[in-house]
Amino acid sequence: MLIIPAIDILEGKVVRLKQGIMEESKSYFDNPLDVAMMFEDFGAKRIHIVDLDGAKYGDTINFDIISKIVTKTDLEVEVGGGIRDFDKLKVYFEIGVNYPIIGTAAVKNREFTVEALEEYPDKIILGFDCKGEYVATDGWYEKSDVTIFDILDYYGKYRPSAIIYTDIERDGMLTGYNVDMLNRVSKHSKQPVIASGGLKGIEDIEAASKIENIFGCIVGKAFYEGKIDLKQAFKFQK
């Protein structure tokens, strides 16, 4: 299982949100590259980057910052936020991003998503941000009528590298994982699942490590608020 530290970028700074609400962001660091290098020093193998501006506006707004992180570290990098067409997808592959994340487009533009998965098998992550069972889109601003289980069934025959399941209602709240939903999603998914949203401490990582088909845990606010020792967390990394 991978322990994947998160870097959410808003207006060039490293921030965390509460329940996906942009207006309730809290800034922690001014330089995302410094944070990425710190995570690498701690022992991270992969980092999870979200371009929050990109997620909101559908563009690669923090592209230059992300490019520096890719070129100046040896980390595997997964990036989400605003990847809704082939131009943006390809430009991330060109700079060396290992796993672009398709989120909103996986719900709203399935034709593009299927074409992308067929062209880049095992190289794309599908990210689903959920309120309960229902998938939200456009930087979490819109709640769809599509359930996570519907969408997993739809993409079950394709080959994404993994599925990220984010519990929006717990994200940034430090309330712990919804273990019941993680179990249901991991059992339903034909692809490995990365858990996101609500992690508050080592106990959540330990719980996730016992769930079959959980491939990784994204660590965000728990680190930034000093609730978790990443070096200790990396002991669960396989």
C-alpha positions in Angstrom: 0.0 0.0 0.0 1.2 3.5 -0.9 1.1 6.4 1.5 0.6 9.4 -0.8 1.1 12.9 0.6 -1.2 15.6 -0.9 -0.4 19.0 -2.2 -3.4 21.1 -3.1 -2.5 24.3 -5.0 -4.7 27.4 -4.9 -3.4 30.6 -6.3 0.1 29.2 -6.2 0.1 28.2 -2.5 -0.3 24.9 -0.7 -3.7 24.9 1.0 -6.3 22.5 2.4 -10.1 22.8 2.2 -13.0 21.8 4.4 -15.5 19.6 2.6 -14.3 20.9 -0.7 -15.3 24.5 -0.1 -12.8 26.8 -1.8 -13.8 29.8 0.3 -12.8 27.9 3.4 -9.2 27.2 2.3 -6.3 27.5 4.7 -2.9 28.2 3.4 0.1 26.3 4.9 3.0 26.9 2.6 3.9 29.5 -0.1 6.1 27.2 -2.2 4.6 23.8 -3.4 8.1 22.7 -4.7 9.6 23.0 -1.2 6.8 20.8 0.2 7.2 18.2 -2.5 11.0 18.0 -1.8 10.2 17.7 1.9 7.9 14.8 1.3 10.6 13.1 -0.8 13.1 13.6 2.0 10.6 11.9 4.4 10.4 8.8 2.2 7.5 9.4 -0.1 7.4 7.5 -3.4 4.5 9.3 -4.9 2.6 12.6 -4.3 -0.9 13.6 -5.1 -1.3 17.1 -6.6 -4.6 18.9 -7.1 -4.7 22.1 -9.1 -7.8 23.6 -7.3 -7.9 26.6 -9.6 -7.9 24.2 -12.5 -10.6 22.0 -11.0 -12.8 25.1 -10.7 -12.2 26.6 -14.1 -11.3 23.6 -16.2 -7.8 24.6 -17.1 -4.1 23.8 -16.2 -3.7 27.0 -14.2 -0.9 25.9 -11.9 0.9 24.1 -14.7 4.3 25.8 -14.2 4.4 24.9 -10.5 3.6 21.3 -11.2 6.2 21.1 -14.0 8.9 22.2 -11.5 7.9 19.6 -9.0 8.1 16.9 -11.7 11.5 18.0 -13.0 13.1 18.7 -9.6 12.1 15.6 -7.7 12.3 11.9 -8.4 8.8 11.3 -7.0 6.0 9.6 -8.9 3.4 12.3 -9.5 -0.4 12.0 -9.9 -2.1 15.3 -10.9 -5.8 16.2 -10.9 -7.8 19.4 -11.5 -9.0 20.6 -14.9 -8.0 17.7 -17.1 -11.1 17.5 -19.3 -9.6 17.1 -22.9 -6.7 15.5 -24.7 -4.7 18.7 -25.0 -4.4 19.0 -21.2 -3.9 15.3 -20.7 -1.1 15.1 -23.2 0.7 18.2 -21.9 0.9 16.6 -18.5 2.3 13.4 -20.0 4.8 15.4 -21.9 6.3 17.0 -18.8 6.6 13.6 -17.1 3.5 13.4 -14.9 3.1 9.7 -14.2 -0.7 9.5 -13.6 -3.0 12.3 -14.7 -6.3 12.1 -12.9 -9.6 12.5 -14.7 -12.5 13.4 -12.5 -15.3 15.7 -13.7 -14.8 14.5 -17.3 -15.3 10.9 -16.2 -18.8 11.8 -15.3 -19.7 14.5 -17.8 -17.6 13.4 -20.9 -17.4 9.7 -20.9 -16.5 9.5 -24.6 -13.3 11.4 -23.9 -12.6 9.4 -20.8 -13.0 6.1 -22.6 -10.8 7.2 -25.5 -8.1 8.4 -23.0 -8.2 5.1 -21.1 -7.9 3.1 -24.4 -5.0 5.3 -25.5 -3.2 5.3 -22.2 -4.1 2.0 -20.4 -2.8 1.7 -16.8 -1.6 5.4 -17.0 -4.7 7.3 -15.9 -6.3 7.5 -12.5 -10.1 8.1 -12.3 -10.9 10.3 -9.4 -14.4 10.3 -7.9 -15.4 12.9 -5.2 -18.5 11.8 -3.5 -21.2 13.1 -1.2 -22.5 9.9 0.2 -22.8 7.6 -2.8 -23.2 10.4 -5.3 -20.4 11.8 -7.4 -19.7 15.5 -7.4 -18.1 17.4 -10.3 -16.5 20.8 -11.2 -14.3 21.1 -8.2 -17.0 19.7 -6.0 -19.4 22.5 -6.8 -22.0 20.3 -8.5 -23.6 17.1 -7.2 -24.6 14.6 -10.0 -27.3 12.0 -9.9 -24.6 9.3 -10.6 -23.6 7.0 -7.8 -20.0 5.8 -7.3 -21.2 2.2 -7.9 -22.8 3.2 -11.3 -19.6 4.8 -12.4 -17.5 1.9 -11.3 -19.7 -0.4 -13.3 -19.4 1.8 -16.4 -15.6 1.9 -16.3 -15.1 -1.7 -15.0 -14.0 -3.1 -18.4 -11.3 -0.4 -18.9 -7.8 -0.2 -17.5 -7.3 2.9 -15.3 -4.2 2.6 -13.1 -6.5 3.1 -10.0 -9.6 4.7 -8.7 -9.5 7.5 -6.1 -12.5 7.6 -3.8 -12.8 10.8 -1.9 -15.4 11.3 0.8 -16.2 15.1 0.4 -18.1 15.3 3.7 -15.1 14.1 5.6 -12.4 15.7 3.6 -10.4 18.2 5.6 -12.5 17.5 8.7 -10.1 15.0 10.5 -13.0 12.8 11.4 -11.5 9.5 10.2 -12.3 7.3 7.2 -15.8 6.1 6.4 -14.6 2.5 6.6 -18.0 1.1 5.6 -18.0 3.0 2.3 -14.3 2.2 1.7 -15.2 -1.5 2.1 -18.1 -1.2 -0.3 -16.2 0.7 -2.9 -13.2 -1.5 -2.8 -15.3 -4.6 -3.1 -17.3 -3.1 -6.0 -14.3 -1.8 -7.9 -12.4 -3.9 -10.5 -9.5 -1.6 -10.2 -7.3 -0.8 -7.1 -8.7 1.9 -4.9 -6.9 4.9 -3.3 -8.6 6.2 -0.2 -9.1 9.9 0.4 -11.0 12.2 2.7 -11.1 12.3 6.5 -7.9 10.6 7.5 -7.0 11.8 11.0 -4.2 9.5 12.2 -2.2 6.3 11.9 -5.3 4.3 13.0 -7.0 5.2 9.7 -4.0 4.0 7.6 -3.9 0.8 9.7 -7.7 0.3 9.1 -7.3 0.9 5.3 -4.4 -1.5 5.1 -6.7 -4.3 6.2 -9.2 -3.7 3.4 -8.7 -5.8 0.3 -8.1 -3.9 -2.9 -7.0 -0.6 -1.1 -3.9 0.4 -3.0 -3.1 3.6 -1.2 -4.0 6.4 1.2 -3.8 10.1 0.5 -2.6 12.1 3.5 -3.5 15.7 3.5 -4.7 17.8 6.4 -3.7 15.3 9.0 -0.1 16.0 8.1 -0.4 19.8 7.8 -2.1 20.0 11.2 0.5 17.9 12.8 -1.8 15.0 13.5 0.3 12.3 11.8 4.0 11.6 11.6 4.6 10.8 7.9 7.8 8.9 8.7 5.7 6.6 10.9 3.0 6.4 8.3 5.5 5.3 5.6 6.1 2.1 7.7 2.8 0.9 6.2 4.2 1.4 2.7 4.9 -1.7 0.7 
